[in-house]
Amino acid sequence: MKNSKYCTASSVLEKLEQYIKDGYCRRVDDVYSELSIFDWWIYTLSVSNMKKMRIFLKEAIRLGFDGYVCFKLGASGCANGMWAYKEESTDGYSPDGDFIYRSFSPDYTYWSFSINGTIFPSANEGGYNSLRTPNMLEKAMEEHNALSTM
């Protein structure tokens, strides 16, 4: 595990693994800090939500985005998301630099990424919600040479 005072992908994943193993919901008020949840519209973090977070973190780590992570827990029609950066935070906030994103809503799931300040996919690549699976994300990253920088 990286030695950082701010949440990294591996440190949050370690906590999630324990919570999932315990098998019960958590009040967001009780876990937001250690799970790097910066905003939420729901009051309870279900085991199902924790498993979605775990899938995201495992994918992020596999792709080299093992620095700072943060989550915004949405509800239907609300802003939401999961972010993972290559860099660790120096101040407790999202660092500048490359990241991957996954929506975190009960209504839809999509991925995107930012490399060198450009967010993909662009509108001419099918729009923000065109990458619906980790495989689609990885293929798009390969097409933009985003994986060769790891």
C-alpha positions as CSV (number, residue, x, y, z in Angstrom):
1,M,0.0,0.0,0.0
2,K,1.2,3.5,-0.8
3,N,2.2,5.6,2.2
4,S,-0.1,8.7,1.9
5,K,-2.1,10.6,4.4
6,Y,-4.8,11.0,1.7
7,C,-7.0,8.2,0.3
8,T,-5.3,6.1,-2.4
9,A,-7.0,3.4,-4.5
10,S,-5.3,0.7,-2.5
11,S,-6.1,2.1,0.9
12,V,-9.8,2.6,0.0
13,L,-9.9,-0.9,-1.6
14,E,-8.5,-2.4,1.6
15,K,-11.3,-0.8,3.7
16,L,-14.0,-1.8,1.2
17,E,-12.8,-5.4,1.2
18,Q,-13.3,-5.6,5.0
19,Y,-16.7,-3.9,4.8
20,I,-17.9,-6.2,2.1
21,K,-16.6,-9.2,4.0
22,D,-18.6,-8.0,7.1
23,G,-21.7,-8.1,4.8
24,Y,-23.8,-5.2,6.0
25,C,-24.6,-1.6,5.0
26,R,-22.8,1.4,6.4
27,R,-24.0,4.9,7.2
28,V,-22.2,7.2,4.8
29,D,-21.7,9.7,7.7
30,D,-19.6,7.0,9.4
31,V,-17.4,6.0,6.5
32,Y,-17.1,9.0,4.1
33,S,-13.7,10.1,5.3
34,E,-11.9,6.7,5.1
35,L,-13.6,5.8,1.8
36,S,-12.9,9.3,0.3
37,I,-16.6,10.1,-0.3
38,F,-16.8,13.9,-0.7
39,D,-20.5,14.3,-1.4
40,W,-23.6,12.1,-1.2
41,W,-27.3,12.0,-1.9
42,I,-27.9,8.7,-0.2
43,Y,-27.6,8.0,3.5
44,T,-26.7,4.4,3.5
45,L,-23.9,2.7,1.5
46,S,-25.1,-0.7,0.6
47,V,-23.0,-3.8,0.1
48,S,-24.0,-3.6,-3.6
49,N,-22.6,0.0,-3.8
50,M,-19.5,-1.1,-2.1
51,K,-19.0,-3.9,-4.6
52,K,-19.4,-1.3,-7.5
53,M,-16.7,0.8,-5.8
54,R,-14.5,-2.3,-5.5
55,I,-14.9,-3.1,-9.2
56,F,-14.0,0.5,-10.1
57,L,-10.9,0.5,-7.8
58,K,-9.6,-2.9,-9.1
59,E,-9.9,-1.6,-12.7
60,A,-8.3,1.7,-11.8
61,I,-5.3,0.0,-10.1
62,R,-4.9,-2.5,-13.0
63,L,-4.8,0.5,-15.4
64,G,-2.2,2.4,-13.4
65,F,-4.6,4.9,-11.7
66,D,-3.6,3.9,-8.2
67,G,-3.2,7.4,-6.7
68,Y,-5.9,9.6,-5.2
69,V,-9.5,8.4,-5.4
70,C,-12.8,10.1,-4.6
71,F,-16.5,9.3,-4.8
72,K,-19.7,11.3,-5.1
73,L,-22.7,9.0,-4.3
74,G,-25.6,10.0,-6.5
75,A,-29.2,9.1,-6.6
76,S,-31.5,9.1,-9.6
77,G,-31.1,12.4,-11.4
78,C,-28.2,13.7,-9.2
79,A,-24.6,14.3,-10.0
80,N,-22.4,11.3,-9.1
81,G,-19.1,9.6,-9.9
82,M,-16.0,7.7,-9.0
83,W,-12.6,9.2,-9.9
84,A,-9.1,7.6,-9.7
85,Y,-5.9,9.5,-10.5
86,K,-2.4,8.4,-11.3
87,E,-1.0,10.9,-8.8
88,E,-1.6,11.1,-5.1
89,S,-3.2,14.1,-3.5
90,T,-0.9,16.6,-1.8
91,D,-3.7,18.6,-0.1
92,G,-6.7,16.2,0.2
93,Y,-8.3,17.3,-3.0
94,S,-8.2,15.9,-6.5
95,P,-4.7,16.4,-8.1
96,D,-4.2,17.8,-11.5
97,G,-3.4,15.1,-14.1
98,D,-4.7,12.0,-15.7
99,F,-7.7,10.2,-14.3
100,I,-10.4,7.7,-15.0
101,Y,-14.1,8.2,-14.2
102,R,-17.1,6.0,-13.8
103,S,-20.6,7.1,-13.2
104,F,-22.2,6.0,-9.9
105,S,-25.9,6.2,-10.4
106,P,-28.7,3.7,-10.2
107,D,-29.8,4.8,-13.7
108,Y,-26.8,4.4,-15.9
109,T,-23.1,3.3,-16.0
110,Y,-20.4,4.8,-18.2
111,W,-16.7,5.4,-18.1
112,S,-14.5,8.2,-19.3
113,F,-10.9,9.3,-18.9
114,S,-8.7,12.4,-19.0
115,I,-5.2,12.3,-20.4
116,N,-3.0,15.5,-20.6
117,G,-6.1,17.6,-19.8
118,T,-8.3,16.2,-22.5
119,I,-11.4,14.3,-21.5
120,F,-12.4,11.3,-23.6
121,P,-14.6,10.2,-25.2
122,S,-15.4,13.4,-27.0
123,A,-18.8,14.2,-28.6
124,N,-17.6,13.0,-32.0
125,E,-16.5,9.6,-30.4
126,G,-20.1,8.8,-29.3
127,G,-20.5,11.2,-26.4
128,Y,-19.8,11.0,-22.7
129,N,-21.8,7.8,-22.1
130,S,-20.5,5.7,-24.9
131,L,-18.0,3.7,-22.9
132,R,-20.3,1.3,-20.9
133,T,-17.8,-1.4,-19.8
134,P,-14.2,-1.6,-18.6
135,N,-13.3,-3.3,-21.9
136,M,-14.7,-0.4,-23.9
137,L,-12.7,2.0,-21.6
138,E,-9.5,0.1,-22.1
139,K,-10.0,-0.1,-25.9
140,A,-10.6,3.7,-26.0
141,M,-7.5,4.3,-23.9
142,E,-5.4,2.2,-26.2
143,E,-6.7,4.1,-29.2
144,H,-5.6,7.3,-27.6
145,N,-2.3,5.9,-26.5
146,A,-3.3,6.6,-22.9
147,L,-2.1,3.2,-21.6
148,S,1.4,3.6,-23.1
149,T,2.1,6.3,-20.6
150,M,1.9,4.0,-17.6
